[in-house]
């Protein structure tokens, strides 16, 4: 049987998740070569369009040179500065192991790429999105509407992390792209913000809840969550920066 050849491109550091994504959706794929940033595989179908449901890679190319941008989301029309790559947002949701009964909180939502990803591709119960920026909230609302998500599935509001008006401990997952203090903000501001996030997690996260956080402020995050079980899951190369993804749980 003739097998067509394809090349997946992805953010360096994310290959394990891209491979998992590929094999879970196309288990008959034959992986030929894996390197940092690309994966070559063979598949029985020569129609590149079928691979649009691969959401962790950034691009796919067939043997004729045709390329699809897999990180482009049709609903993501509004952006904010320092926003997360949609492919990386999908991987963060994979790491969080989102379930259909989950309520997700993103207190630094930007244009809500992570919450919308959670609802559209992982079918979570509900997302709660907040951000200190009014522009971010406007962009989020626009993207939620373009994604066709009913208002009952999400809550969206403008708020500083220290003034988050949520009281119930009913959050299953906190998944967020934290301020790096490079393109936006500063390290001094981040110190206060990160400590406030830890307080929010302590107050709102269920006993078995999980945080999945992307940040360049690695030392600060470890310092702030010193009384939690913290695991560095991966280091990703994103636009020349080398942030890490941390998975954090309560200590038993």
C-alpha positions as CSV (number, residue, x, y, z in Angstrom):
1,X,0.0,0.0,0.0
2,X,1.3,3.5,-0.9
3,X,1.8,5.8,2.0
4,X,1.9,9.5,1.6
5,X,4.7,11.5,3.4
6,X,4.0,14.5,5.7
7,X,6.0,16.8,7.9
8,X,4.6,18.3,11.0
9,X,6.2,21.5,12.4
10,X,5.9,22.4,16.0
11,X,7.3,24.6,18.8
12,X,10.6,23.2,20.0
13,X,10.1,21.3,23.3
14,X,6.6,20.1,22.5
15,X,7.3,17.0,20.4
16,X,6.0,14.5,23.0
17,X,2.6,16.2,23.0
18,X,2.5,16.5,19.2
19,X,3.3,12.8,18.8
20,X,0.6,12.0,21.3
21,X,-1.9,14.2,19.4
22,X,-1.0,12.5,16.1
23,X,-1.1,8.9,17.3
24,X,-4.4,9.4,19.2
25,X,-6.1,10.7,16.1
26,X,-4.3,8.8,13.4
27,X,-3.0,5.6,15.1
28,X,-2.1,4.0,11.7
29,X,0.5,6.7,11.1
30,X,4.0,5.5,10.6
31,X,6.5,7.9,12.2
32,X,9.7,8.1,10.1
33,X,11.7,10.7,11.9
34,X,11.4,13.0,14.9
35,X,13.6,16.0,15.6
36,X,13.3,19.1,17.7
37,X,10.8,21.1,15.8
38,X,9.6,18.7,13.1
39,X,8.2,15.2,12.7
40,X,8.0,13.2,9.5
41,X,5.3,10.5,9.2
42,X,3.6,8.4,6.5
43,X,-0.1,7.9,6.2
44,X,-2.4,6.0,3.9
45,X,-4.5,9.0,2.8
46,X,-2.9,11.6,0.5
47,X,-5.4,14.4,1.4
48,X,-3.6,16.9,3.7
49,X,-6.9,18.5,4.6
50,X,-7.8,15.6,6.9
51,X,-5.1,16.7,9.4
52,X,-6.7,20.0,10.2
53,X,-7.9,18.5,13.5
54,X,-4.2,18.2,14.7
55,X,-4.1,21.2,17.0
56,X,-0.8,20.9,18.8
57,X,1.6,21.3,15.8
58,X,1.9,24.7,14.1
59,X,2.1,23.5,10.5
60,X,1.9,20.5,8.2
61,X,3.5,20.0,4.8
62,X,2.9,17.3,2.3
63,X,5.4,15.8,-0.3
64,X,4.2,18.3,-2.9
65,X,5.2,21.3,-0.7
66,X,1.7,22.3,0.2
67,X,1.5,23.8,3.7
68,X,-1.4,24.2,6.2
69,X,-1.2,26.5,9.1
70,X,-2.5,24.3,11.9
71,X,-2.2,27.0,14.6
72,X,-4.6,29.3,12.9
73,X,-8.0,29.2,14.5
74,X,-11.0,30.7,12.5
75,X,-12.5,32.1,15.7
76,X,-9.3,33.9,16.8
77,X,-9.8,37.2,15.1
78,X,-8.9,39.6,18.0
79,X,-5.5,39.6,19.6
80,X,-3.6,41.2,22.5
81,X,0.1,41.7,22.9
82,X,2.1,38.8,24.3
83,X,-0.8,36.4,23.5
84,X,-0.2,32.7,23.6
85,X,0.2,30.6,20.4
86,X,-3.0,28.6,19.9
87,X,-1.0,25.4,19.4
88,X,0.7,25.9,22.8
89,X,-2.7,26.7,24.4
90,X,-3.9,23.4,23.2
91,X,-0.9,21.6,24.7
92,X,-1.5,23.4,28.0
93,X,-5.0,22.0,28.0
94,X,-3.6,18.5,27.2
95,X,-1.3,18.8,30.2
96,X,-4.2,19.9,32.4
97,X,-6.0,16.7,31.3
98,X,-9.3,18.6,30.8
99,X,-12.5,16.7,31.3
100,X,-16.1,17.4,30.3
101,X,-17.1,18.1,33.9
102,X,-14.3,20.7,34.5
103,X,-14.7,24.3,35.4
104,X,-11.6,26.2,34.2
105,X,-10.2,29.5,35.4
106,X,-7.8,31.7,33.4
107,X,-7.2,34.9,35.5
108,X,-4.8,36.4,32.8
109,X,-7.0,35.4,29.9
110,X,-5.8,37.9,27.2
111,X,-8.0,37.3,24.2
112,X,-9.2,34.0,25.9
113,X,-7.3,31.6,23.6
114,X,-7.0,29.0,26.5
115,X,-10.6,29.1,27.7
116,X,-12.0,28.9,24.2
117,X,-9.7,26.0,23.5
118,X,-10.9,24.2,26.6
119,X,-14.5,24.6,25.6
120,X,-14.3,23.9,21.8
121,X,-11.8,21.0,21.8
122,X,-12.0,19.5,25.3
123,X,-15.7,20.1,25.9
124,X,-15.2,21.4,29.4
125,X,-18.3,22.4,31.4
126,X,-17.5,26.1,31.7
127,X,-14.7,28.6,31.7
128,X,-14.2,31.7,33.8
129,X,-12.0,34.3,32.2
130,X,-10.7,37.6,33.7
131,X,-8.0,40.1,32.9
132,X,-7.0,43.6,34.1
133,X,-7.1,44.9,30.6
134,X,-10.4,46.2,29.2
135,X,-9.1,45.6,25.6
136,X,-8.4,42.0,26.5
137,X,-12.0,41.5,27.7
138,X,-13.3,43.1,24.5
139,X,-11.1,40.9,22.4
140,X,-12.2,37.8,24.5
141,X,-15.9,38.6,24.0
142,X,-15.4,39.0,20.3
143,X,-13.6,35.6,20.1
144,X,-16.1,33.8,22.2
145,X,-18.9,35.1,19.9
146,X,-16.9,34.1,16.8
147,X,-16.4,30.7,18.2
148,X,-20.1,30.3,18.6
149,X,-19.9,29.5,22.3
150,X,-23.2,30.0,24.2
151,X,-23.0,32.5,27.1
152,X,-24.0,29.8,29.6
153,X,-20.6,28.1,29.0
154,X,-18.4,31.0,30.0
155,X,-18.1,33.9,32.4
156,X,-16.0,36.9,31.4
157,X,-15.1,40.0,33.4
158,X,-12.5,42.7,33.9
159,X,-10.6,42.3,37.2
160,X,-7.2,42.6,38.8
161,X,-6.0,39.3,40.2
162,X,-6.1,40.8,43.7
163,X,-9.8,41.8,43.3
164,X,-11.1,38.6,41.8
165,X,-14.7,38.3,43.1
166,X,-15.1,34.5,43.2
167,X,-15.9,32.7,46.5
168,X,-16.7,29.1,45.8
169,X,-14.1,26.4,45.8
170,X,-15.4,24.9,42.6
171,X,-12.5,25.5,40.2
172,X,-11.1,22.2,38.8
173,X,-8.3,23.6,36.7
174,X,-6.4,27.0,36.5
175,X,-4.7,27.2,33.2
176,X,-2.9,30.4,32.2
177,X,-0.2,32.2,30.3
178,X,1.3,34.3,33.1
179,X,2.8,37.7,32.7
180,X,6.5,37.3,31.8
181,X,7.6,40.8,32.7
182,X,9.4,41.1,29.4
183,X,7.1,42.4,26.7
184,X,4.4,43.4,29.2
185,X,4.8,44.5,32.9
186,X,7.9,44.0,35.0
187,X,9.5,41.6,37.5
188,X,8.5,43.7,40.5
189,X,4.9,43.8,39.4
190,X,5.0,40.0,38.7
191,X,6.1,39.3,42.3
192,X,2.9,40.8,43.7
193,X,0.8,39.2,40.9
194,X,2.2,35.7,41.4
195,X,1.6,35.8,45.2
196,X,-2.0,36.9,44.5
197,X,-2.4,34.0,42.1
198,X,-1.3,31.6,44.8
199,X,-3.9,33.0,47.2
200,X,-6.6,32.6,44.5
201,X,-5.5,29.0,43.9
202,X,-5.6,28.3,47.6
203,X,-9.1,29.8,47.9
204,X,-10.8,28.6,44.8
205,X,-9.2,25.4,43.6
206,X,-10.8,22.1,44.5
207,X,-8.8,19.7,46.7
208,X,-7.7,17.6,43.7
209,X,-7.5,20.6,41.4
210,X,-4.5,21.4,39.1
211,X,-2.8,24.5,37.9
212,X,-1.0,24.5,34.6
213,X,1.0,27.7,34.1
214,X,3.3,29.0,31.4
215,X,5.9,31.5,32.5
216,X,9.4,32.9,32.0
217,X,9.5,33.7,35.7
218,X,10.6,30.2,36.7
219,X,12.5,31.1,40.0
220,X,9.7,33.3,41.1
221,X,7.0,30.7,40.5
222,X,8.9,28.1,42.4
223,X,9.3,30.5,45.3
224,X,5.6,31.5,45.4
225,X,4.3,27.9,45.2
226,X,6.9,26.5,47.6
227,X,4.2,24.8,49.7
228,X,2.7,23.1,46.7
229,X,3.7,20.1,44.7
230,X,5.3,21.7,41.6
231,X,6.5,20.0,38.4
232,X,8.2,21.5,35.4
233,X,6.6,19.6,32.5
234,X,8.3,21.2,29.5
235,X,10.5,24.0,28.3
236,X,9.3,25.5,25.1
237,X,11.0,27.8,22.6
238,X,8.5,30.5,21.7
239,X,9.8,33.4,19.7
240,X,13.3,33.2,21.2
241,X,12.0,33.0,24.8
242,X,12.3,29.8,26.8
243,X,9.4,29.7,29.1
244,X,8.5,26.6,31.1
245,X,5.1,24.9,31.7
246,X,4.5,24.0,35.3
247,X,1.9,21.6,36.7
248,X,1.1,22.4,40.3
249,X,-1.0,20.5,42.8
250,X,-1.7,20.7,46.5
251,X,0.5,18.6,48.7
252,X,-1.3,15.7,50.2
